[in-house]
Amino acid sequence: MSNTFVARLAGLAAAAMLTVSVAEASVYKFDYESVGDTLNATGEITVSASGKVTGISGTISGLVDETISGMVANPSFPGAAYSPDGSFIYDNVFYSSGQLFDVDGLLFTTKSMNGYWNLWGNASGDFSLFKSVGSYNYPVQTTGGLTLTAIPEAPTWAMLGMGFAGLAYAAFRRSGRRESFA
């Protein structure tokens, strides 16, 4: 029976490894903090395999308190486009190494739908987050730092779980052998 169990466990592990496909998107936790801590933005962004930011959610707090509602689609990706109010140039391109966002950055809205937000990179470790409320009217203009942390995907958690299950089974088998020799 124990050999059958091991064979089944190995078969399930092999099947799971074969069904894991290439990730279509990555999710990152982000945290923007302005100089002087006057404005903070936290949440998650979703990035496609091509580097296109396809989703954003979270909150903005400090100078204003707003809930991030979503990305503004870029019809010219990976090229740049103008925001609907003409205040920003954006491209919604994410770079997995080096400067995370270029000078065009990403464009998103908040639930109040009172204007647009643009987060972009000025230089390594230096970012800006501005809000527009009409053509070239920027009531929020901040610079600061941005940190991103990758959130593990479901297949990663599944493989981790299978590894722990294998270790638990090995410990169980080892304890069973000691009892049989006693």
PyMOL commands that set and color helices and strands:
alter all, ss='L'
color gray80, all
select helices_A, chain A and resi 2-19+35-37+154-181
alter helices_A, ss='H'
color red, helices_A
select strands_A, chain A and resi 25-34+39-48+53-62+66-71+81-82+89-90+106-110+116-123+126-132+140-151
alter strands_A, ss='S'
color yellow, strands_A
deselect
rebuild
show_as cartoon
